[in-house]
Amino acid sequence: MVSFVLVCCACLLLLPLALVLARTCLLVIIVITQSMAPTLEAGDRVLVLRKFLVPRLRKGQIVILTLPHKTERNSKSSRPLFYIKRIAALGGETFEDEHTDVNRRIIDTQSDQRQHIWHIPPGFLFVCGDNQNGSIDSRTWGPLPTKSVQDIVLLKLAHEAPVLPITPLPRRSPPGQPAPVFSAPSLSGETLTLHHYRGQKVLLLFIAAHKVCRTYLPLYLSQLTNAVATGLTIVCVSADELARTRAFSEELHLTVPVLVAPREQNAFLDDYRVSGTPAYYLLDEQGTVLAAGSPSEHDRSWQKLLLHEQAEQLQQDDSAC
């Protein structure tokens, strides 16, 4: 009996320590892009183990990683971006890209654009997204130091995220600065540019055909109905190719303009530093950035936008009375 009591006391004493260790070593991360589709979709949750607990990395593992500072040459944010990719090759191995796309834009690399074979040096690894035609990875960055890996994905959790994930959006053009120029085709076939919207207050909504946008985009548009009535122009910018964007637009019965700007064909998302969707930029009539971030309850600028537009509509309603 005494032994049983001692065991119970020991368990009670060790339980808080076990909880602290679990919170330190294990994390739940929400996927916000389609680069690992179909294995992992935007909105999926994964359980990850901190890298310092894993003695060796293995080919085929899905990992969370950051990029060396010199690779993220356009980022002015002190907060690193996190990417989820699969290890395709380790140091001492050779990787051959069987999905080389002649339209792939090489970003910040001295590699020849025609390069499709890489010899991975010791202490480095090569990572790719499972969605090879929609992933920016080592085929653009080149081999990465193994220390870039922060976490190892253990498993995909069964239930979807209960709340909208926060999209990391390092602001290349902070509020008060001119928005980057852009040019992209619309679903109607017309090529639209930033100059086209000069003189209009514009909300750029960056989207993609995944379940997070499928769930929340209709909500965003319904929340902004009054804003549109008072002069706000909403433009959706799709990160997907034309056929997928058209199907998604028809599925949701979108009536706002939709621009098609997949990363491998257009610099739109990279110039606006959009790493995941959904995201937004609010521009004034002169093309100056007023706000940028993730359209969610966690984003104060987004909530201020909704409150401001609702207040303007209430004022108009009072005047009409």
N, C-alpha and C positions, 0 to 999 in steps of 0.2 A: 504493500500500500504506500509506504514511504517512497519507494522507488518511483511509483507511478506519479506521485505528487511532484517529485523532483523533476521528472521528465516534462510534466505539464508546465512547470515554472520555467524550465529552460526554453521550452518552445515559445512561451509568451515573451521571454526576454529576447529571443532571437528573431521573432516575427518582425518587429520594427526595422531591424537591421536588414532582414531579407527584402522588405518592401523598399528600403532605400537603395539597396543594390539593384533590385529589379528596375527601379525608375532610372538609375544611372546607366545601366547596361542595355536596357531595352527601350525602344521608342516606337511609337505609332506615327507613320508618315502618310500623308495624303498625296497621291499622284495627281499632278495638275496638267500634264501634257499627254499627247498620244504617241510619243516616240517609242514606247514599249508595247504598243498595241500589236496583236490582240492579247498578249500575255497579261498586260496591265493597262487598264483604260483610265482616262482622266476621271477622278472621283473615287477610284479604288483606294482602300487603305491597306498598308503593308506593315508587318512587324519587322523591325530591323534590330540587329545586334551591333553594338559599337565595335569599330575596327580593332581597337587595342586588345580585345579579347580573342581575336582570330589570329593564330600564329602564321598561317599561310593562306594566300589567296589561290583560288582554283579557277581554271577556265570554265566558263559557263555560268559562274555566279552572277547574280544581279546585285549591283552595288549602288550606293549613294556616294557621289563624289563632288569635289569642287575643282575648279580649274586654276592653274598657276596665274598669277596676276598679269603676266605679260600676254597670256592668251585672251583674257577679257579686256582687251585694249580699249573698248568703247565705254566700259563701265566706270562711272564716277562715284559709285556707291561704295561705302566702306564695308557694307554687309555682303558676304560672298553669296553667289548663287549656288544652288544644289541641283545636281543632275542625277537622273536614275538611268543606268545603262547596264548592259551585260558585258562581262569580260569576254572578248573574242580571242585574245592572244596574250601570252605572258612574255617576260623577258627571255630572249634567246630563241623565240619562235618567229615565224613568218606569217603575216596575214595577207591574204589575197582577196580583194573586193570583187565579188562576182556580181554586184549590183551597181557598178559604176555608172553614174548618170552624167552624161556630157553637159547637162545644164547645171550641175552642182556648182555653186559658187564657193570658191576657196576663200576662207576668212582668216586673215592673220596667220598665214603659214607660208613658208618658203618652198613648200612642196610643189612640184610641177602639177598643173591641173589634170594632166593625163595619168598621174601616178595612181596605180591600183594595187601595188605590192609594197608592203612595209616590212622591214626587218626590225624587230623590237629589241632595243638594247637592254642589258641587265638593269634591274631596278625600275623598269618601266612596264606599262601594260597598254593594251589597245582595247577600247571599248566601243560598242555599237548599240544602237537601239534595235529592238526586234522589228519595228516598223522602218525598214531600211530606206524606204523612199520618202519618209517624213521625219527623219531624225538628223539632227546636227550632232556629230560625235567625232571620234578619232579620225574618221575619214576627212574631216575638216581640221581638227585640232592637231592631229598627229599623235604619236604615243605620249602617254602621260606618266608622270612619276607615280609609283605605287603609293606614296604618301598622300596622293590626291584622294584616295578612298577614305571615306569617313565612316560608313556603315555597310553592313552586309544584310541583304534582304533574306529573311527567314521564311516568311510565308505571306500569302495574301489573305486578309481577314474576310470573313464571310459576309459581314454586313457593310452596307454603304455608309459613307460618312454622313452623320446626321445634320451637319451644317456645311454651308458653302466654304470651301477652302480659300485661304487668302493667297492670291497670286503674287509672287514676288515680282516687283516691277521697279528695277533700278531706274531712276529718272534721268535719262540722258538730257532731256529738256525740262528743267524744273519750272515751276510756276513763275511767270514773268519773262520767260525766254521764248524766242520764236520756235514754233513747231517745225520739225524736219519736213522738208518738201517730200511729196510722194506722187506717184503716178501708178494707177492700177485700173484694170478693166472691170467694169460692172457686169452683172448678170445679163443686162440688156445689150452688152457689147460695146458700150461707150467707155472710152478711157477718161477717167476723172483724175484731177490733180488737186493739190492744196489750193492753188489759185482759183479753181472753179468755185470754191466755197468762200472766197473772200467776201466780206460784208455780211456773213452769216455766223451766228453762234453755233458751233458744231460739237456734237458728242460722237467721238469715234469709239465704237464698241468692237473690241477684238474678240472673235469667236472661232469655234471649230465644231465639227460635227461629232460631239461626244455627249455623254449623258449629263454632265454638269450643265453645259450650255443648253442642252435639250430641255432640262428641267427648269432652269432659271431665266433663260432669255425671254420667254413670254411674260414672266413676272416683271422683268426690267421694263419691257416695252409698255406694259399696262400701267406701271408706276409713273411713266414719263408721258402719258397721254396728254395731261394738262400742259406739260412743258412744250410739247410739239405744237399745241394750240396757241401757245404764246410766243412762238417764233424759234424754238430750238430745232435744229436740223440733226437728225440721228442718222449716222452712217455705220453700217456693220462692215467689218473688215475680216474676211475669212482667211484662216491659215491653211485651208484645204484647197485641193485642186478644183477645177471648174465643175466637173461632173458631180463630185461629192458635195460641193457647195450648193449647186442647183437643187439636188435632191433634198438636202437639209432645209433649204429655203422653202421649197414646196411643202415639205412635211410640216413646218411650223407656220406656213401661210404668211411669210414675212412680206410686209408692204413697204418697208424702208429700203433705201438703196443698199445693195450688198456688193462690196468690192472683193475681188478674188486676188489674194496675194500670198500664195504658198512660199515658204522660205527659200526653197531651192530655185525659185524663178523670180522672186521679187524681194528687194531689200526693205520693204515696208516695216515688217515686224522687227527686224534687226535695228533699223534706224530709230525706231521708237522704243527699243529695248524691251520688247514684250517677250518674256520667257515662257509664259503660260497663258491660257485662256480659261475663263473670261477676264478681260482687262478693259480699261477705258482711258481715254484722254478727252478732256474738255478744253476746247479752243474758243477764243473770243473772235470778234468780227475781223480783227487784223491778223489772225493766225497765231496769236500768242497763247501759250499754254496757261490755262487757269488752274487745272488740277489733273492728277493722273493717279491711277491706283487700281484696286480691285472692287468691282461693284458688289459690295456686301455690307452687312450690318457692322462689320469691324472697321470699315473705311470711313473716317470722319468726313472727308471731302465728298464722298458719294452721298452720305446721309445729309450733309448740308445742301447738296444739290437738290435732293428730293424735297427737303423742307422748304428751300427757297422757292422752288417751282410751285409747291402747294400753297405757300403764302401769297405768291403773286396771283394765283388763281382765285384764292379767297378774296383778295382785294378787288379783283375784277367782278366777282359775284356780288360783293357789297355795293360796288358802284352801279351795277345794273339794277339793283333794288332801289 
